Amino acid sequence: MLKAFVFPGQGSQFPGMCKDLYDAHKEAREMCQAADRLLGFSLTDVMFNGTAEDLKQTKVTQPAVFLHSVVAQRLMTVETPNMVAGHSLGEFSALVACGALRFEDALLLVSARAQAMQAACEANPGTMAAVLGLPDEQVDAICQNLQDGVVVAANFNCPGQVVISGEIEAVEAACVALKEAGARRALRLPVGGAFHSPLMAPAAEELKAAILKTEFRKPFCPIYQNVSAKAEKEPEIIRENLLKQLTAPVRWTQSVQNMIADGASEFYEFGPGDVLKGLIRKINPDVQVG
């Protein structure tokens, strides 16, 4: 029985996150204090005492989810993973869990990623929408066939659940077309940008320098990356896929399916919330999710 560790992305944060682990474990306190020093501000103060609105600050959200996830995984009691994966931002937590990135290096990359994405959102306003009830291929085809503006399939979360991303008017037009094609729902999401779309190209370019100068080590187990949905162990391929991640779709459905095909029968989610557990159950109700 092979174990897969998975890590959530942005949107799973909540006020008071990670405080129970901080209060109960010395290692958690040391990691949180190290994060505050590295970032140059008290991330943990916002995590523990801030409001939901405070946690939406770009420089806070992504490092907070990353930190909570890595701390939770470090303190776990189950065995070492046989494979790992993370949803969007969660891929950085997964890279730490499999030994490909040092905790400190990954945290600095996450912080740089958050700030680059915020700048891209301000330069190229966009949005995202959740589409329910249509096959992945049909959603992708409808987005590709729209002539006006940029809109793409951005997150393949589970069968019948795809998130599209792009320019505001193009996303709204796509929602109309998708409903006409039989989508059960096509609804704008409360997000500040068009993540995992071509509109994130400036952020990808800005993050490139930081990724290229960061050391990537050979992981002790494969990571199933968002871009390829395939098992990867070569540091340079992992680096290359991470460079593409901001503008490419999150192939979560395909990643989980490939992990199961490669022998994963137990999935463990580490981080705030349990969104990925629900998605995995929808992808394959026969696997064990903990």
C-alpha positions in Angstrom: 0.0 0.0 0.0 1.6 3.2 -1.2 1.1 6.5 0.6 0.6 9.9 -1.1 1.0 13.2 0.7 -1.0 16.1 -0.8 -1.0 19.8 0.0 -3.7 22.5 -0.6 -3.3 25.9 -2.3 -4.5 29.4 -1.9 -8.1 29.8 -0.5 -7.7 27.2 2.3 -6.5 29.8 4.9 -8.5 30.7 8.0 -8.0 33.0 11.0 -6.1 31.2 13.8 -4.5 28.8 11.4 -1.5 26.8 12.7 -1.8 28.2 16.2 -2.8 24.9 17.8 0.4 23.3 16.3 2.5 26.3 17.4 1.2 26.1 21.0 1.7 22.3 21.3 5.0 21.6 19.5 8.5 23.1 19.9 9.4 22.3 16.3 6.4 24.2 15.0 7.4 27.2 17.1 10.9 27.1 15.7 9.7 26.9 12.1 7.2 29.7 12.5 9.8 31.9 14.2 12.2 31.2 11.4 9.5 32.1 8.8 9.0 35.5 10.5 12.7 36.2 10.4 13.1 35.2 6.8 10.1 37.3 5.6 10.9 40.3 7.7 7.5 40.7 9.2 5.4 38.7 11.7 3.5 36.3 9.4 2.5 34.3 12.5 0.8 37.3 14.2 -1.5 37.7 11.1 -2.1 33.9 11.0 -3.0 33.6 14.7 -4.7 37.0 15.4 -5.7 38.5 12.0 -9.1 38.6 10.4 -10.1 36.7 7.3 -9.6 40.0 5.4 -6.1 40.4 6.8 -5.3 36.9 5.6 -6.3 37.9 2.1 -3.2 40.2 1.8 -1.1 38.8 -1.0 2.1 38.8 1.0 0.4 36.9 3.7 -1.9 34.3 2.1 0.5 32.2 0.2 3.3 32.1 2.8 0.7 31.3 5.5 -0.8 28.3 3.7 2.7 27.1 2.8 3.9 27.4 6.4 0.9 25.7 7.9 1.2 22.8 5.4 4.9 22.2 5.9 4.6 22.4 9.7 1.6 20.0 9.7 3.5 17.5 7.6 6.7 17.7 9.7 4.6 16.9 12.8 2.7 14.0 11.3 2.8 10.4 12.6 2.2 8.4 9.4 5.2 7.0 7.5 7.3 8.7 4.9 5.4 9.3 1.6 5.9 7.2 -1.5 4.8 10.1 -3.7 3.7 13.7 -3.2 1.6 16.4 -5.0 0.3 19.9 -4.3 -2.5 21.9 -5.8 -1.0 25.1 -7.3 0.7 26.9 -4.4 0.7 23.5 -2.6 3.3 22.2 -5.0 5.9 24.2 -3.1 4.9 22.4 0.1 5.1 19.1 -1.7 8.6 20.0 -3.0 9.7 20.4 0.6 8.0 17.2 1.7 9.9 15.1 -0.9 13.2 16.8 -0.2 13.6 18.7 -3.5 13.6 22.1 -1.8 14.8 23.3 1.6 12.1 24.8 3.7 13.8 28.2 3.8 14.3 28.3 0.0 10.7 27.3 -0.7 9.4 30.0 1.7 11.3 32.7 -0.1 10.1 31.4 -3.5 6.5 31.4 -2.2 6.9 35.0 -1.0 8.3 36.1 -4.3 5.6 34.2 -6.2 2.8 36.0 -4.2 4.2 39.5 -4.8 4.8 38.8 -8.5 1.3 37.5 -8.9 -0.2 40.6 -7.2 1.8 42.8 -9.6 0.5 40.8 -12.6 -3.1 41.1 -11.3 -2.8 44.9 -11.1 -1.2 45.1 -14.5 -3.6 42.7 -16.2 -7.0 42.6 -14.4 -8.7 39.2 -14.7 -11.0 36.7 -12.9 -11.9 33.0 -12.6 -15.1 31.0 -12.7 -16.1 27.5 -11.5 -17.8 25.3 -14.1 -19.8 22.3 -12.9 -21.3 19.5 -14.9 -19.4 19.3 -18.1 -16.5 17.1 -19.2 -13.0 18.6 -19.1 -12.5 18.3 -22.8 -15.8 20.2 -23.6 -14.9 23.1 -21.2 -11.4 23.3 -22.7 -12.8 23.3 -26.3 -15.4 26.0 -25.6 -12.8 28.3 -24.1 -10.5 27.7 -27.0 -13.3 28.5 -29.5 -14.2 31.9 -28.0 -12.8 34.6 -30.3 -12.9 37.7 -28.1 -10.4 37.9 -25.2 -8.3 35.5 -23.2 -10.0 32.7 -21.4 -8.6 29.2 -20.6 -9.3 26.1 -18.6 -7.1 26.7 -15.5 -7.9 24.0 -12.9 -9.0 20.5 -13.6 -10.1 19.7 -10.1 -12.2 16.6 -10.4 -14.5 15.1 -13.0 -17.2 17.6 -13.7 -15.4 20.5 -11.9 -13.2 22.8 -13.9 -12.1 26.4 -13.2 -11.7 28.8 -16.1 -9.5 31.9 -16.0 -8.8 35.0 -18.1 -9.9 38.5 -18.9 -13.1 39.5 -17.1 -15.3 40.0 -20.2 -14.0 36.8 -21.8 -14.7 34.7 -18.7 -18.2 36.1 -18.5 -18.8 35.3 -22.2 -17.4 31.8 -21.6 -19.8 31.3 -18.7 -22.8 32.1 -21.0 -21.5 29.7 -23.6 -20.8 26.9 -21.0 -24.3 27.2 -19.6 -25.8 27.0 -23.1 -23.8 23.9 -23.6 -25.3 22.3 -20.5 -23.1 23.3 -17.5 -25.0 22.9 -14.3 -23.2 26.0 -13.0 -20.7 28.6 -14.4 -20.1 31.1 -11.6 -17.5 33.8 -11.1 -15.2 33.2 -8.1 -14.2 35.9 -5.6 -10.5 36.0 -6.7 -8.3 38.9 -7.5 -6.8 37.7 -10.8 -6.6 35.3 -13.7 -4.4 32.6 -12.1 -2.9 29.8 -14.3 -3.6 31.8 -17.5 -1.6 33.8 -20.0 -2.3 36.9 -17.9 0.2 35.6 -15.4 3.1 35.7 -17.9 4.6 38.8 -16.2 4.6 37.0 -12.8 6.2 33.9 -14.4 8.9 36.0 -15.9 9.6 37.9 -12.6 9.7 34.6 -10.6 12.0 32.9 -13.2 15.2 34.6 -11.8 14.4 33.4 -8.3 13.7 29.9 -9.3 16.8 29.6 -11.5 19.1 30.6 -8.7 17.5 28.3 -6.2 19.0 24.9 -5.5 16.8 21.9 -6.4 17.8 18.5 -5.1 16.9 15.1 -6.2 13.7 14.1 -4.2 13.6 10.8 -2.3 10.2 10.1 -3.9 8.4 11.3 -7.1 6.4 14.5 -7.2 3.4 14.7 -9.5 3.5 18.2 -10.8 0.6 20.4 -11.9 1.9 21.0 -15.4 2.6 17.4 -16.5 0.5 15.4 -14.0 3.4 12.9 -14.2 5.8 11.5 -11.7 9.0 13.6 -11.7 12.3 13.0 -9.9 14.9 14.9 -12.0 15.7 18.3 -10.4 16.0 20.2 -13.8 12.6 18.8 -15.0 11.1 19.8 -11.7 12.5 23.3 -12.0 11.3 23.6 -15.6 7.8 22.6 -14.7 7.7 25.0 -11.8 8.7 27.8 -14.2 5.6 26.9 -16.3 3.2 26.5 -13.5 1.8 30.1 -13.2 0.6 30.2 -16.8 -0.3 26.5 -17.3 -3.4 24.6 -16.0 -3.4 22.7 -12.7 -4.0 19.1 -13.8 -5.2 17.8 -10.4 -7.6 15.2 -11.7 -5.0 13.7 -13.9 -2.3 13.9 -11.2 -4.5 11.9 -8.7 -5.4 9.4 -11.4 -1.8 8.9 -12.3 -0.8 8.5 -8.6 -3.5 5.8 -8.2 -2.4 4.1 -11.4 1.2 4.0 -9.9 0.0 2.3 -6.8 -1.2 5.0 -4.3 -4.0 3.7 -2.2 -3.8 6.1 0.8 -3.9 9.9 0.5 -3.0 12.2 3.4 -3.7 16.0 3.1 -1.5 18.4 5.2 -2.5 22.0 5.6 -5.4 24.2 6.4 -8.8 22.8 5.4 -9.6 19.5 3.7 -10.6 20.6 0.1 -8.3 18.1 -1.5 -9.8 15.1 0.4 -13.2 15.9 -1.1 -11.7 16.2 -4.6 -9.8 12.9 -4.3 -13.0 11.1 -3.2 -14.8 12.4 -6.3 -11.9 11.3 -8.5 -11.8 7.8 -7.0 -14.1 6.9 -4.1 -12.2 3.6 -3.6 -9.0 5.0 -2.2 -8.4 5.8 1.5 -8.3 9.5 2.3 -7.0 10.6 5.7 
